[in-house]
Amino acid sequence: MKSQNFIKLNFPSKSVNEGFARATVAAFCTQLDPTVEQINDIKTAVSEAVTNCIVHGYRDTFGIVYITATITDSTVTIKIADKGIGIEDVSRAMQPMFTTDPHGERAGIGFAVMQSFMDSVKVKSTPGKGTRVVMTKKIKSREQNVITA
């Protein structure tokens, strides 16, 4: 049987909570002894996903952002979800530079950033019901990264 640890977070979709989410998930992942680069990758991906929930999922209202992070062996799986407006065309939304921001203040690179920092990113969304992003990353501990002479 595989060993498994997990955390669950639920918090209001306010931008002040984005830092809380990234710090909490990063702290949870430290039990795998990741490198600083790996922790920064996770923090960045979590920031992008949470920001998407806040800015796009709940657009002009507030709701709850749901995060579950699970460690199985040396892989972390992070699920970030909202019950907001959803995405009509996920494949289009995942294209770099696509944004639903009517004011043009967003660059439309959130999913591309997540994909560049994590091993896999899957998005499931239903218009009117919300979006769930599932990201995974295999963590090599610092000891595994050391080359012995």
Backbone as JSON Lines, residues from 0, in Angstrom:
{"i":0,"aa":"M","n":[0.84,-1.18,0.0],"ca":[0.0,0.0,0.0],"c":[0.89,1.25,0.0]}
{"i":1,"aa":"K","n":[0.52,2.22,-0.8],"ca":[1.29,3.45,-0.89],"c":[0.98,4.35,0.3]}
{"i":2,"aa":"S","n":[2.04,4.98,0.81],"ca":[1.87,5.93,1.89],"c":[1.32,7.23,1.32]}
{"i":3,"aa":"Q","n":[0.38,7.86,2.06],"ca":[-0.25,9.06,1.54],"c":[-0.48,10.07,2.67]}
{"i":4,"aa":"N","n":[-0.12,11.32,2.42],"ca":[-0.4,12.44,3.29],"c":[-1.25,13.43,2.51]}
{"i":5,"aa":"F","n":[-2.09,14.21,3.2],"ca":[-2.86,15.2,2.47],"c":[-3.21,16.37,3.38]}
{"i":6,"aa":"I","n":[-3.54,17.5,2.72],"ca":[-4.11,18.65,3.4],"c":[-5.29,19.13,2.57]}
{"i":7,"aa":"K","n":[-6.22,19.8,3.24],"ca":[-7.35,20.42,2.56],"c":[-7.46,21.84,3.08]}
{"i":8,"aa":"L","n":[-7.64,22.77,2.15],"ca":[-7.82,24.18,2.49],"c":[-9.05,24.7,1.77]}
{"i":9,"aa":"N","n":[-9.82,25.49,2.45],"ca":[-10.94,26.21,1.85],"c":[-10.83,27.63,2.36]}
{"i":10,"aa":"F","n":[-10.9,28.6,1.45],"ca":[-10.79,29.99,1.89],"c":[-11.53,30.9,0.92]}
{"i":11,"aa":"P","n":[-11.92,32.09,1.39],"ca":[-12.63,33.04,0.53],"c":[-11.76,33.48,-0.65]}
{"i":12,"aa":"S","n":[-12.4,33.73,-1.76],"ca":[-11.7,34.1,-3.0],"c":[-11.3,35.57,-3.0]}
{"i":13,"aa":"K","n":[-10.5,35.93,-2.03],"ca":[-9.96,37.28,-1.93],"c":[-8.48,37.21,-2.26]}
{"i":14,"aa":"S","n":[-7.99,38.19,-3.0],"ca":[-6.6,38.15,-3.46],"c":[-5.59,38.09,-2.31]}
{"i":15,"aa":"V","n":[-5.95,38.59,-1.13],"ca":[-5.02,38.52,0.01],"c":[-4.75,37.07,0.43]}
{"i":16,"aa":"N","n":[-5.61,36.14,0.04],"ca":[-5.43,34.73,0.42],"c":[-4.53,33.95,-0.53]}
{"i":17,"aa":"E","n":[-4.16,34.54,-1.65],"ca":[-3.29,33.85,-2.61],"c":[-1.94,33.5,-1.97]}
{"i":18,"aa":"G","n":[-1.35,34.44,-1.24],"ca":[-0.07,34.19,-0.57],"c":[-0.18,33.11,0.49]}
{"i":19,"aa":"F","n":[-1.3,33.1,1.21],"ca":[-1.56,32.06,2.21],"c":[-1.58,30.69,1.55]}
{"i":20,"aa":"A","n":[-2.26,30.59,0.43],"ca":[-2.38,29.3,-0.27],"c":[-1.02,28.81,-0.75]}
{"i":21,"aa":"R","n":[-0.26,29.66,-1.4],"ca":[1.04,29.24,-1.92],"c":[1.99,28.86,-0.8]}
{"i":22,"aa":"A","n":[2.0,29.62,0.31],"ca":[2.89,29.3,1.43],"c":[2.5,28.0,2.12]}
{"i":23,"aa":"T","n":[1.2,27.78,2.28],"ca":[0.72,26.57,2.95],"c":[1.03,25.32,2.14]}
{"i":24,"aa":"V","n":[0.75,25.36,0.84],"ca":[1.05,24.19,-0.01],"c":[2.56,23.95,-0.06]}
{"i":25,"aa":"A","n":[3.34,25.01,-0.17],"ca":[4.81,24.86,-0.2],"c":[5.31,24.25,1.1]}
{"i":26,"aa":"A","n":[4.8,24.72,2.25],"ca":[5.21,24.17,3.54],"c":[4.85,22.69,3.63]}
{"i":27,"aa":"F","n":[3.68,22.31,3.14],"ca":[3.27,20.91,3.13],"c":[4.24,20.05,2.33]}
{"i":28,"aa":"C","n":[4.73,20.59,1.21],"ca":[5.62,19.84,0.32],"c":[7.04,19.68,0.87]}
{"i":29,"aa":"T","n":[7.4,20.46,1.89],"ca":[8.77,20.38,2.4],"c":[9.1,19.02,3.0]}
{"i":30,"aa":"Q","n":[8.11,18.23,3.36],"ca":[8.38,16.9,3.9],"c":[9.05,15.98,2.88]}
{"i":31,"aa":"L","n":[9.0,16.35,1.6],"ca":[9.68,15.57,0.55],"c":[11.12,16.04,0.33]}
{"i":32,"aa":"D","n":[11.56,17.03,1.09],"ca":[12.92,17.57,0.98],"c":[13.21,18.08,-0.43]}
{"i":33,"aa":"P","n":[12.35,18.95,-0.96],"ca":[12.56,19.46,-2.31],"c":[13.68,20.5,-2.35]}
{"i":34,"aa":"T","n":[14.13,20.78,-3.55],"ca":[15.09,21.86,-3.74],"c":[14.34,23.19,-3.67]}
{"i":35,"aa":"V","n":[15.08,24.27,-3.54],"ca":[14.47,25.6,-3.54],"c":[13.76,25.83,-4.87]}
{"i":36,"aa":"E","n":[14.36,25.39,-5.95],"ca":[13.75,25.56,-7.28],"c":[12.42,24.81,-7.36]}
{"i":37,"aa":"Q","n":[12.36,23.59,-6.84],"ca":[11.12,22.83,-6.87],"c":[10.02,23.52,-6.05]}
{"i":38,"aa":"I","n":[10.38,24.03,-4.87],"ca":[9.41,24.76,-4.04],"c":[8.92,26.0,-4.76]}
{"i":39,"aa":"N","n":[9.83,26.73,-5.41],"ca":[9.42,27.93,-6.15],"c":[8.51,27.58,-7.32]}
{"i":40,"aa":"D","n":[8.77,26.46,-7.98],"ca":[7.89,26.0,-9.07],"c":[6.48,25.75,-8.55]}
{"i":41,"aa":"I","n":[6.38,25.07,-7.43],"ca":[5.08,24.75,-6.84],"c":[4.36,26.03,-6.42]}
{"i":42,"aa":"K","n":[5.08,26.92,-5.75],"ca":[4.49,28.19,-5.32],"c":[3.93,28.98,-6.51]}
{"i":43,"aa":"T","n":[4.7,29.03,-7.59],"ca":[4.26,29.78,-8.76],"c":[3.02,29.16,-9.39]}
{"i":44,"aa":"A","n":[3.01,27.84,-9.53],"ca":[1.86,27.16,-10.12],"c":[0.6,27.34,-9.26]}
{"i":45,"aa":"V","n":[0.76,27.22,-7.95],"ca":[-0.37,27.41,-7.03],"c":[-0.88,28.85,-7.13]}
{"i":46,"aa":"S","n":[0.02,29.81,-7.18],"ca":[-0.37,31.21,-7.31],"c":[-1.22,31.44,-8.55]}
{"i":47,"aa":"E","n":[-0.77,30.88,-9.66],"ca":[-1.5,31.06,-10.92],"c":[-2.89,30.44,-10.85]}
{"i":48,"aa":"A","n":[-2.98,29.23,-10.31],"ca":[-4.28,28.55,-10.24],"c":[-5.24,29.27,-9.3]}
{"i":49,"aa":"V","n":[-4.74,29.7,-8.14],"ca":[-5.59,30.41,-7.19],"c":[-6.03,31.75,-7.77]}
{"i":50,"aa":"T","n":[-5.11,32.45,-8.42],"ca":[-5.45,33.73,-9.04],"c":[-6.52,33.54,-10.11]}
{"i":51,"aa":"N","n":[-6.44,32.45,-10.88],"ca":[-7.48,32.18,-11.87],"c":[-8.85,32.02,-11.21]}
{"i":52,"aa":"C","n":[-8.89,31.31,-10.08],"ca":[-10.16,31.15,-9.36],"c":[-10.72,32.5,-8.95]}
{"i":53,"aa":"I","n":[-9.86,33.34,-8.39],"ca":[-10.28,34.62,-7.86],"c":[-10.7,35.58,-8.98]}
{"i":54,"aa":"V","n":[-9.85,35.72,-10.0],"ca":[-10.07,36.72,-11.04],"c":[-11.09,36.27,-12.08]}
{"i":55,"aa":"H","n":[-11.0,35.01,-12.49],"ca":[-11.86,34.53,-13.58],"c":[-13.05,33.71,-13.08]}
{"i":56,"aa":"G","n":[-12.8,32.8,-12.14],"ca":[-13.87,31.93,-11.66],"c":[-14.99,32.69,-10.97]}
{"i":57,"aa":"Y","n":[-14.59,33.6,-10.09],"ca":[-15.59,34.35,-9.33],"c":[-15.72,35.8,-9.81]}
{"i":58,"aa":"R","n":[-15.08,36.1,-10.91],"ca":[-15.06,37.4,-11.57],"c":[-15.5,38.59,-10.71]}
{"i":59,"aa":"D","n":[-16.77,38.89,-10.62],"ca":[-17.23,40.09,-9.91],"c":[-17.93,39.76,-8.59]}
{"i":60,"aa":"T","n":[-17.62,38.6,-8.04],"ca":[-18.26,38.19,-6.8],"c":[-17.24,37.43,-5.94]}
{"i":61,"aa":"F","n":[-17.66,36.96,-4.8],"ca":[-16.78,36.16,-3.95],"c":[-17.33,34.76,-3.83]}
{"i":62,"aa":"G","n":[-16.45,33.82,-3.62],"ca":[-16.82,32.43,-3.41],"c":[-15.73,31.76,-2.59]}
{"i":63,"aa":"I","n":[-15.67,30.47,-2.67],"ca":[-14.68,29.7,-1.92],"c":[-13.71,29.05,-2.91]}
{"i":64,"aa":"V","n":[-12.42,29.1,-2.57],"ca":[-11.38,28.37,-3.32],"c":[-11.08,27.12,-2.5]}
{"i":65,"aa":"Y","n":[-11.02,25.98,-3.18],"ca":[-10.81,24.69,-2.54],"c":[-9.47,24.12,-3.0]}
{"i":66,"aa":"I","n":[-8.63,23.75,-2.05],"ca":[-7.34,23.14,-2.4],"c":[-7.19,21.84,-1.62]}
{"i":67,"aa":"T","n":[-6.77,20.81,-2.34],"ca":[-6.35,19.56,-1.71],"c":[-4.96,19.25,-2.26]}
{"i":68,"aa":"A","n":[-4.03,19.01,-1.37],"ca":[-2.69,18.6,-1.79],"c":[-2.42,17.24,-1.17]}
{"i":69,"aa":"T","n":[-1.93,16.33,-2.0],"ca":[-1.69,14.96,-1.57],"c":[-0.27,14.56,-1.94]}
{"i":70,"aa":"I","n":[0.4,13.88,-1.04],"ca":[1.72,13.33,-1.34],"c":[1.6,11.82,-1.32]}
{"i":71,"aa":"T","n":[1.97,11.22,-2.43],"ca":[2.02,9.77,-2.55],"c":[3.42,9.42,-3.02]}
{"i":72,"aa":"D","n":[4.14,8.68,-2.2],"ca":[5.55,8.38,-2.45],"c":[6.29,9.71,-2.63]}
{"i":73,"aa":"S","n":[6.83,9.99,-3.79],"ca":[7.57,11.25,-3.98],"c":[6.88,12.18,-4.97]}
{"i":74,"aa":"T","n":[5.57,12.02,-5.12],"ca":[4.8,12.87,-6.03],"c":[3.76,13.67,-5.26]}
{"i":75,"aa":"V","n":[3.71,14.96,-5.56],"ca":[2.69,15.81,-4.96],"c":[1.62,16.07,-6.02]}
{"i":76,"aa":"T","n":[0.37,15.93,-5.63],"ca":[-0.78,16.23,-6.48],"c":[-1.55,17.35,-5.81]}
{"i":77,"aa":"I","n":[-1.77,18.42,-6.56],"ca":[-2.45,19.6,-6.02],"c":[-3.71,19.84,-6.85]}
{"i":78,"aa":"K","n":[-4.85,19.84,-6.17],"ca":[-6.13,20.12,-6.82],"c":[-6.62,21.47,-6.31]}
{"i":79,"aa":"I","n":[-6.9,22.36,-7.25],"ca":[-7.4,23.68,-6.9],"c":[-8.7,23.89,-7.67]}
{"i":80,"aa":"A","n":[-9.76,24.22,-6.93],"ca":[-11.08,24.29,-7.57],"c":[-11.87,25.48,-7.08]}
{"i":81,"aa":"D","n":[-12.84,25.86,-7.9],"ca":[-13.81,26.88,-7.53],"c":[-15.18,26.41,-8.0]}
{"i":82,"aa":"K","n":[-16.2,27.09,-7.53],"ca":[-17.57,26.82,-7.98],"c":[-18.1,28.07,-8.67]}
{"i":83,"aa":"G","n":[-17.22,28.65,-9.48],"ca":[-17.53,29.9,-10.16],"c":[-18.19,29.69,-11.5]}
{"i":84,"aa":"I","n":[-17.87,30.59,-12.44],"ca":[-18.58,30.61,-13.72],"c":[-18.16,29.52,-14.68]}
{"i":85,"aa":"G","n":[-17.02,28.89,-14.44],"ca":[-16.57,27.82,-15.33],"c":[-15.94,28.36,-16.61]}
{"i":86,"aa":"I","n":[-15.43,27.44,-17.4],"ca":[-14.77,27.77,-18.66],"c":[-15.52,27.08,-19.79]}
{"i":87,"aa":"E","n":[-15.94,27.83,-20.78],"ca":[-16.69,27.24,-21.9],"c":[-15.82,26.35,-22.77]}
{"i":88,"aa":"D","n":[-14.59,26.78,-23.06],"ca":[-13.7,26.04,-23.96],"c":[-12.33,25.93,-23.29]}
{"i":89,"aa":"V","n":[-12.11,24.82,-22.57],"ca":[-10.88,24.64,-21.81],"c":[-9.65,24.66,-22.71]}
{"i":90,"aa":"S","n":[-9.7,23.98,-23.85],"ca":[-8.53,23.93,-24.73],"c":[-8.16,25.33,-25.23]}
{"i":91,"aa":"R","n":[-9.15,26.14,-25.52],"ca":[-8.89,27.52,-25.95],"c":[-8.32,28.34,-24.79]}
{"i":92,"aa":"A","n":[-8.9,28.15,-23.6],"ca":[-8.44,28.89,-22.43],"c":[-7.0,28.56,-22.07]}
{"i":93,"aa":"M","n":[-6.54,27.37,-22.42],"ca":[-5.18,26.96,-22.1],"c":[-4.15,27.46,-23.11]}
{"i":94,"aa":"Q","n":[-4.61,28.12,-24.16],"ca":[-3.69,28.69,-25.15],"c":[-3.05,29.95,-24.57]}
{"i":95,"aa":"P","n":[-1.72,30.1,-24.74],"ca":[-1.06,31.31,-24.24],"c":[-1.7,32.56,-24.85]}
{"i":96,"aa":"M","n":[-1.82,33.57,-24.02],"ca":[-2.35,34.89,-24.36],"c":[-3.88,34.96,-24.42]}
{"i":97,"aa":"F","n":[-4.59,33.84,-24.2],"ca":[-6.05,33.9,-24.15],"c":[-6.47,34.36,-22.76]}
{"i":98,"aa":"T","n":[-7.37,35.32,-22.69],"ca":[-7.89,35.77,-21.41],"c":[-9.37,36.14,-21.54]}
{"i":99,"aa":"T","n":[-10.08,35.98,-20.44],"ca":[-11.47,36.4,-20.4],"c":[-11.61,37.73,-19.69]}
{"i":100,"aa":"D","n":[-10.48,38.33,-19.34],"ca":[-10.49,39.6,-18.63],"c":[-10.98,40.71,-19.57]}
{"i":101,"aa":"P","n":[-12.16,41.26,-19.31],"ca":[-12.71,42.27,-20.22],"c":[-11.93,43.58,-20.23]}
{"i":102,"aa":"H","n":[-11.11,43.82,-19.21],"ca":[-10.35,45.07,-19.12],"c":[-8.95,44.94,-19.7]}
{"i":103,"aa":"G","n":[-8.55,43.73,-20.08],"ca":[-7.24,43.52,-20.7],"c":[-6.07,43.67,-19.74]}
{"i":104,"aa":"E","n":[-6.33,43.52,-18.44],"ca":[-5.26,43.66,-17.46],"c":[-4.51,42.36,-17.23]}
{"i":105,"aa":"R","n":[-4.99,41.27,-17.76],"ca":[-4.38,39.96,-17.56],"c":[-3.72,39.51,-18.84]}
{"i":106,"aa":"A","n":[-2.56,38.85,-18.71],"ca":[-1.77,38.47,-19.88],"c":[-2.25,37.18,-20.53]}
{"i":107,"aa":"G","n":[-3.01,36.35,-19.82],"ca":[-3.49,35.1,-20.41],"c":[-2.43,34.02,-20.48]}
{"i":108,"aa":"I","n":[-1.51,34.01,-19.5],"ca":[-0.44,33.0,-19.52],"c":[-0.48,32.07,-18.3]}
{"i":109,"aa":"G","n":[-1.53,32.16,-17.5],"ca":[-1.62,31.37,-16.27],"c":[-1.46,29.87,-16.48]}
{"i":110,"aa":"F","n":[-2.22,29.3,-17.42],"ca":[-2.11,27.86,-17.66],"c":[-0.75,27.49,-18.22]}
{"i":111,"aa":"A","n":[-0.2,28.32,-19.09],"ca":[1.13,28.06,-19.66],"c":[2.19,28.06,-18.55]}
{"i":112,"aa":"V","n":[2.06,28.97,-17.62],"ca":[2.99,29.02,-16.49],"c":[2.86,27.75,-15.66]}
{"i":113,"aa":"M","n":[1.63,27.35,-15.34],"ca":[1.42,26.12,-14.57],"c":[2.07,24.93,-15.28]}
{"i":114,"aa":"Q","n":[1.85,24.83,-16.59],"ca":[2.39,23.71,-17.36],"c":[3.92,23.72,-17.38]}
{"i":115,"aa":"S","n":[4.52,24.89,-17.38],"ca":[5.97,24.95,-17.44],"c":[6.63,24.57,-16.11]}
{"i":116,"aa":"F","n":[5.92,24.72,-14.99],"ca":[6.51,24.44,-13.69],"c":[6.12,23.1,-13.09]}
{"i":117,"aa":"M","n":[5.07,22.49,-13.61],"ca":[4.6,21.21,-13.05],"c":[4.77,20.1,-14.09]}
{"i":118,"aa":"D","n":[4.77,18.85,-13.64],"ca":[4.92,17.72,-14.57],"c":[3.66,17.5,-15.39]}
{"i":119,"aa":"S","n":[2.5,17.73,-14.79],"ca":[1.25,17.63,-15.55],"c":[0.23,18.6,-14.99]}
{"i":120,"aa":"V","n":[-0.62,19.09,-15.88],"ca":[-1.71,20.0,-15.52],"c":[-2.94,19.55,-16.29]}
{"i":121,"aa":"K","n":[-4.01,19.25,-15.55],"ca":[-5.27,18.87,-16.17],"c":[-6.35,19.82,-15.67]}
{"i":122,"aa":"V","n":[-7.2,20.23,-16.59],"ca":[-8.26,21.18,-16.25],"c":[-9.6,20.58,-16.64]}
{"i":123,"aa":"K","n":[-10.53,20.61,-15.69],"ca":[-11.9,20.18,-15.97],"c":[-12.81,21.32,-15.54]}
{"i":124,"aa":"S","n":[-13.73,21.68,-16.41],"ca":[-14.6,22.8,-16.11],"c":[-15.99,22.59,-16.7]}
{"i":125,"aa":"T","n":[-16.98,23.08,-15.98],"ca":[-18.35,23.05,-16.44],"c":[-18.92,24.46,-16.31]}
{"i":126,"aa":"P","n":[-19.33,25.06,-17.43],"ca":[-19.89,26.41,-17.34],"c":[-21.03,26.48,-16.32]}
{"i":127,"aa":"G","n":[-20.95,27.49,-15.48],"ca":[-21.95,27.69,-14.44],"c":[-21.74,26.87,-13.18]}
{"i":128,"aa":"K","n":[-20.78,25.96,-13.21],"ca":[-20.56,25.1,-12.04],"c":[-19.15,25.17,-11.47]}
{"i":129,"aa":"G","n":[-18.18,25.64,-12.26],"ca":[-16.84,25.8,-11.72],"c":[-15.76,25.07,-12.48]}
{"i":130,"aa":"T","n":[-14.54,25.19,-11.96],"ca":[-13.35,24.67,-12.61],"c":[-12.47,23.96,-11.58]}
{"i":131,"aa":"R","n":[-11.82,22.89,-12.02],"ca":[-10.85,22.18,-11.19],"c":[-9.57,21.98,-11.97]}
{"i":132,"aa":"V","n":[-8.46,22.38,-11.37],"ca":[-7.13,22.2,-11.95],"c":[-6.42,21.17,-11.1]}
{"i":133,"aa":"V","n":[-5.86,20.13,-11.74],"ca":[-5.1,19.1,-11.04],"c":[-3.68,19.13,-11.59]}
{"i":134,"aa":"M","n":[-2.73,19.42,-10.69],"ca":[-1.32,19.51,-11.08],"c":[-0.5,18.49,-10.29]}
{"i":135,"aa":"T","n":[0.46,17.88,-10.96],"ca":[1.34,16.95,-10.27],"c":[2.8,17.33,-10.51]}
{"i":136,"aa":"K","n":[3.63,16.96,-9.53],"ca":[5.07,17.17,-9.65],"c":[5.78,16.09,-8.84]}
{"i":137,"aa":"K","n":[6.71,15.42,-9.49],"ca":[7.56,14.43,-8.82],"c":[8.71,15.19,-8.19]}
{"i":138,"aa":"I","n":[8.94,14.94,-6.93],"ca":[9.99,15.64,-6.19],"c":[11.18,14.72,-5.99]}
{"i":139,"aa":"K","n":[12.3,15.14,-6.52],"ca":[13.56,14.47,-6.2],"c":[14.13,15.22,-5.02]}
{"i":140,"aa":"S","n":[14.45,14.51,-3.96],"ca":[14.99,15.2,-2.79],"c":[16.37,15.75,-3.12]}
{"i":141,"aa":"R","n":[16.83,16.66,-2.31],"ca":[18.16,17.24,-2.52],"c":[19.21,16.16,-2.51]}
{"i":142,"aa":"E","n":[19.04,15.12,-1.69],"ca":[20.01,14.02,-1.64],"c":[20.08,13.3,-2.98]}
{"i":143,"aa":"Q","n":[18.94,13.16,-3.67],"ca":[18.92,12.49,-4.96],"c":[19.57,13.35,-6.03]}
{"i":144,"aa":"N","n":[19.62,14.65,-5.82],"ca":[20.21,15.55,-6.82],"c":[21.71,15.68,-6.7]}
{"i":145,"aa":"V","n":[22.29,15.18,-5.59],"ca":[23.73,15.28,-5.36],"c":[24.42,14.15,-6.12]}
{"i":146,"aa":"I","n":[25.43,14.52,-6.89],"ca":[26.22,13.53,-7.63],"c":[27.46,13.22,-6.81]}
{"i":147,"aa":"T","n":[27.65,11.95,-6.5],"ca":[28.82,11.58,-5.72],"c":[29.99,11.3,-6.64]}
{"i":148,"aa":"A","n":[31.19,11.66,-6.17],"ca":[32.39,11.5,-6.98],"c":[32.95,10.11,-6.86]}
